[in-house]
Amino acid sequence: MNTKEIRQLFPILHQEVNGHPLVYLDSAATSQKPVSVIEAVKHYYERDNSNVHRGVHTLGSRATDAYEGAREKLVRFLNAGSAEEVIFTRGTTSALNLVATGYARSVCREGDEIVITPMEHHSNLIPWQQAAKATGAVLKYIPLQEDGTIRLEDVEQTITERTKIVSVTYVSNVLGVVNPVKEIAAIAQRKGAKMVVDGAQSTPHLKVDVQDLDCDFYTLSGHKMCGPTGIGALYGKRALLEEMDPIEYGGEMIDHVDLYDSTWKDLPWKFEGGTPIIAGAVGLGAAIDFLESIGLDEIDRHEKRITAYALERMSDIKDLNVYGPRSDRAGLITFNLGDVHPHDVATVLDAEGIAIRAGHHCCQPLMRWLQVSATARASFYLYNTEEDVDRLIASLIKTKEYFGHAIG
Ligand SMILES: *Cc1c(COP(=O)(O)O)cnc(C)c1O
């Protein structure tokens, strides 16, 4: 399928915004959904809706099959060892909180260490900060190079025998850096620490194999990979998940309940208290089918092409500063246009039907490291074209002329 054919599968892209054809360049915040995902959710509600894991009736077993079928797709997609290792969550944020609360707080003691980086999304920072405070563990940061990349020598230095957990994003949602998480996982494990990978920005764009990465935990969000909002997952190595206590108690996760004590279901249901996000899981399953039908390698190649083209066109605009490394980067570009506030840039672009992001991107410590209060960000996905980039560039040049006095 070429990009034009792919675009046909995304109804939302075919509309005018403020009198201009929409150019959507904010997929790193949330991706758009193909018709097959929308249809799968609709079909589920029209035909199969029921609660899971308890109905003796036909709709109950259809809903259970749909939900567990989506889990099987995810197991295959990530190359997890088994269905026991894949837990449905609300998204990356709740998956990371599950590890930080259910695992970190029980293994960390006073003086132990949790290691992360300054480029982490707040979702991969605050849960560790709070776990460190609660346990007396020390939160340590792997330093960044000037271009925002990490050096393995620094990883070696930062992780010690006292480190219990290392948690790093695979792809930075600001710098576009692709971190060497496989190598970091190997270092962490050699020193006796567990490796957590924030996969919110990698899963939509790269072929991920959790067994090859050999990470202990991996998280993802459905809505960034063509699926619905409200669904995501935590992958964890079975032995670790067996050890971990649930953090949410209630229906669906119990085996036997007495007045004063209870026992839990087996994995993965032990961590899925309450009625799960069934339609969301169904939609995520359809999103996986969709991404596999295009091919993750093809998606990666396409984004690299678009990003390289955009970087080249942007380099012609004077006073436009791009953050992050020049090469080996993912499909997003964070920038500032002289001294123009990024919110003003985004507002002018929106008036031309172009959606980009402006702000701190849930990375306030990284903004301070970059010595800016905010930035603009254009992010690309499989449905973006070179014409989208041309529209972006034309509008940035116009913006620059409009705010000319602020630049120079
Ligand atoms: C979006 C994002 C998150 C948070 O994902 P949610 O879907 O909001 O839970 C975490 N880390 C990174 C790198 C992200 O881009």
The ligand as a Gaussian input file, in Angstrom:
#p B3LYP/6-31G(d) Opt

LIG

0 1
 C        2.766000       9.448000      25.628000
 C        3.928000       8.976000      26.405000
 C        3.768000       8.429000      27.686000
 C        2.435000       8.379000      28.381000
 O        1.504000       7.619000      27.678000
 P       -0.044000       7.654000      28.093000
 O       -0.710000       7.013000      26.936000
 O       -0.419000       9.111000      28.242000
 O       -0.180000       6.897000      29.351000
 C        4.888000       7.972000      28.336000
 N        6.103000       8.029000      27.773000
 C        6.294000       8.555000      26.552000
 C        7.678000       8.567000      25.976000
 C        5.221000       9.053000      25.828000
 O        5.424000       9.593000      24.635000

